[in-house]
Amino acid sequence: MTVLEAVKKFEQLAHLCPELVPNETEKVRRMMKMFQTDIAKQVSAGSSPPTLVDDYISRAMRAEY
């Protein structure tokens, strides 16, 4: 699954079950589980892992390409 496909699926699921993603931190944590392992590792690596969903998505898209 590509990053854009994963984001679309995540947004659909989050809309259906908003109580599972009550805040931004939980959204990032759950979104990490949707990406391929190598992409998730690249995005989370470094001195400042992403804390916002938009930041996580942009880093994942860069890692994918």
C-alpha positions as CSV (number, residue, x, y, z in Angstrom):
1,M,0.0,0.0,0.0
2,T,1.4,3.4,-0.9
3,V,1.5,6.3,1.6
4,L,-1.4,8.1,-0.1
5,E,-3.5,4.9,0.0
6,A,-2.7,4.4,3.6
7,V,-3.6,8.0,4.5
8,K,-6.9,7.7,2.7
9,K,-7.7,4.5,4.4
10,F,-6.7,5.9,7.8
11,E,-8.8,9.0,7.3
12,Q,-11.9,6.9,6.5
13,L,-11.4,4.7,9.5
14,A,-10.7,7.6,11.8
15,H,-13.9,9.2,10.6
16,L,-15.9,6.1,11.4
17,C,-14.3,5.6,14.9
18,P,-13.2,9.0,16.2
19,E,-12.9,7.6,19.8
20,L,-9.9,5.5,18.7
21,V,-7.9,8.6,17.7
22,P,-8.9,11.3,20.2
23,N,-5.8,13.4,19.8
24,E,-2.9,14.1,17.5
25,T,-0.4,11.9,19.3
26,E,-2.7,8.9,19.0
27,K,-3.4,9.6,15.3
28,V,0.4,9.6,14.7
29,R,0.9,6.4,16.7
30,R,-1.9,4.6,14.9
31,M,-0.9,5.9,11.5
32,M,2.6,4.5,11.9
33,K,1.1,1.0,12.1
34,M,-0.5,1.4,8.6
35,F,2.8,2.1,6.8
36,Q,5.3,-0.4,5.6
37,T,7.9,-1.2,8.2
38,D,10.8,0.4,6.4
39,I,8.9,3.7,5.8
40,A,7.7,3.8,9.4
41,K,11.3,3.3,10.7
42,Q,12.7,6.0,8.4
43,V,10.0,8.5,9.5
44,S,10.4,7.8,13.2
45,A,14.2,7.9,13.1
46,G,16.1,10.9,14.1
47,S,16.4,13.3,17.0
48,S,12.8,14.7,16.5
49,P,10.2,12.2,15.5
50,P,7.0,13.7,14.0
51,T,4.3,14.7,16.5
52,L,1.7,16.0,13.9
53,V,-0.1,14.0,11.4
54,D,0.7,16.4,8.5
55,D,4.4,16.2,9.4
56,Y,4.3,12.4,9.6
57,I,2.6,12.2,6.2
58,S,5.1,14.5,4.5
59,R,8.0,12.6,5.9
60,A,6.5,9.3,4.9
61,M,6.0,10.6,1.3
62,R,9.6,11.6,1.1
63,A,10.7,8.3,2.5
64,E,8.6,6.4,0.0
65,Y,10.2,8.2,-3.0
